[in-house]
């Protein structure tokens, strides 16, 4: 092949690639129903958010967006399923902090969050709230830390499982406060809350909707929330950061990702549609009623955020010697 033929072949190949990208873009919306996979059972915060967003997405694009709950293994089953799904724009994942940035550092998972999954847009976030049972005898975070320091290892805390956001929030607080609370993992929020109310566990880094009814009933003592700012629905509960630990932040978050080989044109279209929905006033209001803050982002912003979270939590895993057991 001479130089002229080589240049012509290169030009044809480039044109084909560009046309391919254009065709992928023209295939939107997909001709068949879209599946939005959620890694947790129906009824929880992730499921509620996914269904609100899926309904509006479907209305906007004129195609059904069906939520598929694939619970188990802390969300890892759903993440593996989407990592192996066809990259044709018909499967999205409402991915979560644990499987995307924590689990790969404490256990062997059959997917790489940064290679087998592609960032689409941020979704929602919310802080935990550290609550204790009344018999513990503490009224604020300072008294809670003082109790643990007086009798190291005497205070325990519940989480929704090893490697969960509530688990790592506790370990981050152990590091920052110089204490060593004992971690007690549960299979979900309901059994953790039941044991806390029964005074079989001292404290719990709980999702706000789970704990707040019992706080309002005077059965649990709220000590601090784990975001940088007080949520509007918890204005009287201080943050960990303002309670003597500046910069402390441990958020639960969910983000939209797709199979890793999904064409860029489709990822960009999905980003535009999801951002539109998350900026919709009625959707924002509905999410905030569930205690969820919408977090629309560009694809690049989500990738950068995930890498930052990955570095943060991998360091905590190493320092605290956290395992899946």
C-alpha positions as CSV (number, residue, x, y, z in Angstrom):
1,X,0.0,0.0,0.0
2,X,1.5,3.4,-1.1
3,X,1.2,6.6,0.9
4,X,-1.8,7.9,-1.0
5,X,-3.7,4.6,-0.5
6,X,-2.8,4.6,3.2
7,X,-4.2,8.1,3.7
8,X,-7.4,7.2,1.9
9,X,-7.8,4.1,4.0
10,X,-7.3,6.1,7.2
11,X,-9.8,8.7,6.1
12,X,-12.4,6.0,5.3
13,X,-11.9,4.4,8.7
14,X,-12.2,7.7,10.5
15,X,-15.4,8.4,8.6
16,X,-16.8,5.0,9.5
17,X,-16.1,5.6,13.2
18,X,-17.7,9.0,13.1
19,X,-20.8,7.6,11.3
20,X,-20.9,4.8,13.9
21,X,-21.0,7.4,16.7
22,X,-23.7,9.3,14.9
23,X,-25.8,6.1,14.4
24,X,-25.5,5.3,18.1
25,X,-26.7,8.8,18.9
26,X,-29.7,8.3,16.5
27,X,-30.6,5.1,18.3
28,X,-31.7,7.2,21.3
29,X,-34.1,6.6,22.8
30,X,-33.7,2.9,22.7
31,X,-36.3,0.9,20.7
32,X,-36.9,-1.4,23.7
33,X,-37.6,-0.7,27.4
34,X,-34.7,0.5,29.5
35,X,-33.7,-1.3,32.7
36,X,-32.4,0.7,35.7
37,X,-30.8,-1.8,38.0
38,X,-30.7,-1.2,41.8
39,X,-28.5,-3.2,44.1
40,X,-30.9,-3.3,47.0
41,X,-34.3,-4.6,47.8
42,X,-37.5,-2.6,47.1
43,X,-38.6,-0.1,49.8
44,X,-35.3,1.4,50.7
45,X,-33.8,4.9,50.0
46,X,-32.0,3.7,46.8
47,X,-35.2,2.1,45.4
48,X,-37.4,5.1,46.2
49,X,-35.0,7.4,44.5
50,X,-34.5,5.1,41.5
51,X,-38.3,4.8,40.9
52,X,-38.9,8.5,41.1
53,X,-36.1,9.2,38.6
54,X,-37.1,6.3,36.3
55,X,-40.7,7.5,36.1
56,X,-39.7,10.9,34.9
57,X,-37.0,9.6,32.6
58,X,-39.5,7.4,30.9
59,X,-41.9,10.3,30.5
60,X,-39.2,12.5,29.0
61,X,-37.8,10.0,26.5
62,X,-41.1,8.3,25.5
63,X,-39.8,4.8,26.5
64,X,-40.4,2.7,29.6
65,X,-37.6,2.7,32.2
66,X,-38.1,-0.3,34.5
67,X,-36.5,-0.6,37.9
68,X,-34.9,-4.0,38.5
69,X,-34.0,-4.8,42.1
70,X,-31.0,-7.2,42.2
71,X,-30.2,-7.2,45.9
72,X,-27.5,-9.2,47.6
73,X,-23.8,-9.0,48.5
74,X,-24.1,-5.4,49.5
75,X,-25.0,-4.4,46.0
76,X,-22.1,-6.2,44.3
77,X,-24.5,-8.6,42.5
78,X,-26.2,-5.7,40.7
79,X,-22.8,-4.1,39.8
80,X,-21.5,-7.3,38.3
81,X,-24.7,-7.8,36.3
82,X,-24.4,-4.4,34.7
83,X,-20.7,-4.7,34.1
84,X,-21.5,-7.8,32.0
85,X,-24.6,-6.4,30.3
86,X,-24.8,-5.5,26.6
87,X,-23.4,-1.9,26.1
88,X,-26.3,-0.8,24.0
89,X,-27.7,2.0,26.2
90,X,-30.7,-0.1,27.4
91,X,-29.1,-1.0,30.8
92,X,-28.2,1.5,33.5
93,X,-27.1,1.0,37.1
94,X,-28.0,3.2,40.1
95,X,-24.6,2.4,41.6
96,X,-23.6,3.1,45.2
97,X,-20.6,4.1,47.2
98,X,-19.9,0.6,48.7
99,X,-19.6,-1.5,45.5
100,X,-18.0,1.4,43.5
101,X,-15.3,2.7,45.9
102,X,-15.1,0.5,49.0
103,X,-15.8,-3.2,48.3
104,X,-13.0,-3.6,45.7
105,X,-10.5,-2.8,48.6
106,X,-11.8,-5.3,51.1
107,X,-12.9,-8.2,49.0
108,X,-12.4,-9.7,45.6
109,X,-15.1,-8.5,43.2
110,X,-15.5,-9.7,39.6
111,X,-15.6,-6.2,38.1
112,X,-13.4,-3.1,37.9
113,X,-15.5,0.0,38.7
114,X,-13.4,2.2,36.5
115,X,-13.0,-0.2,33.5
116,X,-16.1,-2.4,33.5
117,X,-18.5,0.4,34.3
118,X,-18.8,3.9,32.7
119,X,-19.7,7.1,34.6
120,X,-22.9,8.7,33.4
121,X,-24.0,11.2,36.1
122,X,-24.2,11.7,39.8
123,X,-27.5,10.8,41.4
124,X,-28.3,11.6,45.0
125,X,-26.5,11.7,48.4
126,X,-27.4,11.9,52.1
127,X,-25.5,11.8,55.4
128,X,-25.8,9.3,58.1
129,X,-26.8,10.3,61.6
130,X,-25.0,8.8,64.7
131,X,-27.6,7.8,67.2
132,X,-27.3,6.1,70.6
133,X,-29.8,4.5,73.0
134,X,-30.8,6.6,76.0
135,X,-29.4,4.2,78.6
136,X,-25.9,4.9,77.3
137,X,-26.2,8.1,79.2
138,X,-24.6,10.5,76.7
139,X,-26.2,13.7,75.3
140,X,-23.7,14.8,72.7
141,X,-20.7,13.6,70.6
142,X,-18.1,14.9,73.1
143,X,-19.7,12.8,75.9
144,X,-19.8,9.8,73.6
145,X,-16.1,10.0,72.8
146,X,-15.2,10.6,76.4
147,X,-17.1,7.4,77.4
148,X,-15.2,5.3,74.8
149,X,-11.9,6.8,75.8
150,X,-12.6,6.1,79.5
151,X,-13.2,2.4,78.7
152,X,-11.6,1.7,75.3
153,X,-13.5,-0.9,73.3
154,X,-16.5,-0.6,75.5
155,X,-18.7,1.2,72.9
156,X,-19.9,-0.6,69.8
157,X,-21.6,0.6,66.7
158,X,-23.9,-1.0,64.2
159,X,-23.7,-0.8,60.4
160,X,-25.6,-2.3,57.5
161,X,-22.7,-4.6,56.7
162,X,-19.0,-4.9,56.2
163,X,-17.8,-2.4,53.6
164,X,-21.1,-0.4,53.8
165,X,-21.2,3.4,54.0
166,X,-22.3,3.2,57.6
167,X,-19.3,0.9,58.4
168,X,-16.8,3.2,56.9
169,X,-18.3,6.3,58.5
170,X,-17.6,4.6,61.9
171,X,-14.1,3.7,61.0
172,X,-13.4,7.2,59.7
173,X,-14.7,8.5,63.0
174,X,-12.5,6.0,64.9
175,X,-9.5,7.4,63.1
176,X,-10.4,11.1,63.6
177,X,-11.4,10.8,67.2
178,X,-8.6,8.5,68.2
179,X,-10.9,5.8,69.6
180,X,-11.6,2.2,68.8
181,X,-15.4,1.6,68.7
182,X,-16.2,-2.1,68.0
183,X,-17.9,-2.6,64.7
184,X,-21.0,-4.9,64.6
185,X,-22.3,-5.6,61.1
186,X,-25.9,-6.3,60.4
187,X,-27.7,-7.5,57.2
188,X,-29.7,-4.3,57.0
189,X,-31.0,-1.3,58.7
190,X,-34.0,-2.9,60.3
191,X,-32.2,-5.5,62.4
192,X,-29.6,-2.9,63.4
193,X,-32.2,-0.5,64.5
194,X,-34.1,-3.2,66.4
195,X,-31.0,-4.1,68.4
196,X,-30.3,-0.5,69.1
197,X,-33.8,0.1,70.4
198,X,-33.4,-3.0,72.5
199,X,-30.1,-1.7,74.0
200,X,-28.2,-4.6,72.6
201,X,-25.9,-2.3,70.7
202,X,-24.7,1.1,71.8
203,X,-24.9,3.2,68.7
204,X,-25.6,3.2,65.0
205,X,-24.6,5.3,62.0
206,X,-28.1,5.2,60.5
207,X,-29.8,6.5,57.4
208,X,-31.9,9.5,58.7
209,X,-35.3,8.2,57.5
210,X,-34.7,5.0,59.6
211,X,-33.7,6.8,62.8
212,X,-35.6,10.1,62.9
213,X,-39.0,8.7,63.9
214,X,-37.4,7.2,67.0
215,X,-35.4,10.3,67.7
216,X,-38.6,12.4,67.5
217,X,-40.3,9.8,69.8
218,X,-37.5,10.3,72.4
219,X,-36.3,6.7,72.1
220,X,-32.9,7.5,70.6
221,X,-30.3,10.3,71.2
222,X,-29.0,12.0,68.0
223,X,-25.3,12.8,68.4
224,X,-24.2,14.1,65.0
225,X,-24.7,13.9,61.3
226,X,-21.9,13.0,58.9
227,X,-22.2,15.6,56.2
228,X,-20.4,18.9,56.1
229,X,-23.7,20.9,56.5
230,X,-26.8,20.2,58.6
231,X,-29.5,18.8,56.4
232,X,-32.7,21.0,56.3
233,X,-34.7,18.1,57.8
234,X,-32.2,17.8,60.8
235,X,-31.5,21.5,61.6
236,X,-31.0,20.9,65.3
237,X,-28.5,18.1,65.1
238,X,-24.9,19.2,64.8
239,X,-22.5,17.7,62.3
240,X,-19.4,15.7,63.3
241,X,-17.4,18.5,61.6
242,X,-18.7,21.2,63.8
243,X,-18.5,19.0,66.9
244,X,-14.7,19.2,67.0
245,X,-13.6,17.3,63.8
246,X,-13.3,19.9,61.0
247,X,-13.7,18.5,57.5
248,X,-15.2,15.2,58.6
249,X,-17.5,14.0,55.8
250,X,-18.9,10.5,55.2
251,X,-21.9,10.6,52.8
252,X,-24.0,7.9,51.3
253,X,-24.2,8.4,47.6
254,X,-25.7,6.9,44.5
255,X,-24.7,7.5,40.9
256,X,-25.7,6.5,37.4
257,X,-23.2,4.2,35.6
258,X,-23.5,2.0,32.5
259,X,-21.7,-1.0,31.1
260,X,-18.0,-0.1,30.4
261,X,-18.1,-0.4,26.6
262,X,-21.2,1.7,26.1
263,X,-20.5,4.1,23.2
264,X,-19.7,7.7,24.2
265,X,-22.6,9.1,22.2
266,X,-25.1,7.1,24.2
267,X,-23.4,7.9,27.5
268,X,-23.6,11.6,26.7
269,X,-27.3,11.4,25.8
270,X,-28.1,9.6,29.0
271,X,-26.1,12.2,31.0
272,X,-28.2,15.0,29.4
273,X,-31.5,13.2,30.2
274,X,-30.6,12.3,33.8
275,X,-29.3,15.8,34.6
276,X,-32.5,17.2,33.2
277,X,-34.6,15.0,35.5
278,X,-32.5,15.7,38.6
279,X,-32.9,19.4,37.9
280,X,-36.7,19.1,37.5
281,X,-38.4,21.0,40.4
282,X,-41.0,18.3,41.1
283,X,-38.4,15.5,41.2
284,X,-36.1,17.6,43.4
285,X,-38.9,18.2,45.9
286,X,-39.9,14.5,45.9
287,X,-36.3,13.4,46.5
288,X,-35.8,15.9,49.3
289,X,-38.9,14.7,51.0
290,X,-37.1,11.3,51.3
291,X,-34.0,13.1,52.7
292,X,-32.1,12.8,49.4
293,X,-30.1,15.6,47.8
294,X,-30.0,15.5,44.0
295,X,-26.4,15.6,42.6
296,X,-26.4,16.0,38.8
297,X,-22.9,16.1,37.3
298,X,-21.1,15.8,34.0
299,X,-19.5,12.5,33.3
300,X,-16.1,13.8,33.9
301,X,-17.1,15.3,37.3
302,X,-18.5,11.9,38.4
303,X,-15.4,10.1,37.4
304,X,-13.2,12.6,39.3
305,X,-15.6,12.3,42.3
306,X,-15.4,8.5,42.3
307,X,-11.6,8.5,42.1
308,X,-11.5,10.9,45.1
309,X,-13.8,8.7,47.1
310,X,-11.9,5.6,46.1
311,X,-8.6,7.1,47.3
312,X,-10.2,8.3,50.6
313,X,-11.8,5.0,51.5
314,X,-9.0,2.8,50.3
315,X,-6.7,4.7,52.7
316,X,-9.1,4.1,55.6
317,X,-9.4,0.4,54.7
318,X,-5.6,0.0,54.8
319,X,-5.1,2.0,58.0
320,X,-7.9,0.4,59.9
321,X,-7.1,-3.1,58.5
322,X,-10.7,-3.6,57.4
323,X,-11.8,-6.9,55.9
324,X,-15.0,-8.3,54.7
325,X,-15.2,-10.7,57.7
